[in-house]
Amino acid sequence: MKVLSICGITKSGKTTTIENIIRELTARGYKVGSVKEIHNESFAIDPNPRSNTNRHRSVGARLVTARGNSETDILFQEKLPAHKILEFYEKDYDWVVMEGVSDICIPTIVTAHAEEDLSMKFTGMTFCVSGRISAEIEQYKGVPAIDATTEIKKLVDLIELRVYERLPSFPPQCCTACGMTCEEFAGAVLRGERRRVECVADKGIELLINGRRIDMVPFVQTILKNTVLGVVGALDGYIPEGEIEIRF
């Protein structure tokens, strides 16, 4: 699954850019999901304290589901980290487009009204500029500016070229096996200085639970691998360097 975020100040063209990206990705045969960050501290899907869902919550339900004829809303009683939200999309979606999400290290498109606004959102993970300002400039700090309203095919061509399969994201104290932090490595891949396949955490063994991949740092992978080999290595039929599959 590939993930990108579109960030920018208010009314800079974020949602219009996202609408056109989703429409074009869908037209190219991809299954696309989206995530919208709400920057309003009082936001709630069901703010009525007397509603049935709020009555469920008030007596202790930690997860409440409201099911209607045309939609189903699952209400968590907390702000989930971005990587936890993406786990719900992992199995079934080719792309996830996030609006205004900045607490995860993923390729980003920045929208703005003017150049002075770009510096507020521009980071090492920015690979394109769009929104209102893209009608006035061709590039910013070496990053191309592409108008999603007039050049959407060109923009999505760039997205397909630059955005990679989502990388693991571990704290620096947990994994620097590639010689970089996860954030540094992601930036290097985006700039073409490293390759996605060089992620050490993606090599070795793969753990799936109900089809969902569980990311593990290389140290944990080594422990799990050695534990399994220690057991199955003593069994009749064991073949050194053979592929081992265990199902529960």
Steps between C-alpha positions, in 0.01 A plus 500: 500500500622847410421806712545874450382811678388839370569780748449875482343803660125565495338552158825436316347231280561187711160338457474588131845350443403185691169464314679509165774260615246247629292531183802442275642212707157335495477549122833317471349195665627543857295449814543823698426591861532836671560649844400856594662676798256731683683791665212588729547393860124482560432283194280195557289305251215481751528794743147470640545391864152346499549287188495125534866462401605752765286320756691181415830682547398668822450166674837360397497367143851556360401426141160597361368417154213689339354306206258657255359403162768684303804514731662353809692723744741347752571741785825459695525690827850630419708659226665206323858537372520520122676163468219332696240652270687371196481145633127501415587562133803270467335187360250644255630829359766590243526866603406714799490878455519694826396863540679717755672205671856586608577262791629222274802489272350460151542679165319834508355753257477854636235752395517875559377844397845655466868406533524637853230250603694201362773522765242426771431147367803421281712211635753247380208275405349755260528385139251732328321833541138544390191697591446867418868593479572238234331723241768765564831311543670205329709381795596575860838402646550255216159335548258522204175694523209331320144634487257218584215680322673522160777236508360217708637225275850649529460526879383139539778382267744660746320345797523154344870556432604640838272349765617158622345215697453615858810456714515385863537788743692418817643738763873570445591307815335186358643472149782664306612176335522672159727767648217753521189570702173399333427867429843557344470186289151597377635838388794336325266264311280792396804689365625193315812465717393161640267228374184379670626139492799597716284526813657241731179461701326373186744212459532175690165376624142615455233472769134519401208490742164455326669618182631821660874545496668570834811717470798377702845653548789278380594407859152358567502323163828331593363383837186357338694335218754338735222376728316334212818349354597369842178300516445386141869437438478187719203353309510234231444666165678821586689637197768764566423827317155363411191719521315458830133580540314478834126561532292533816 
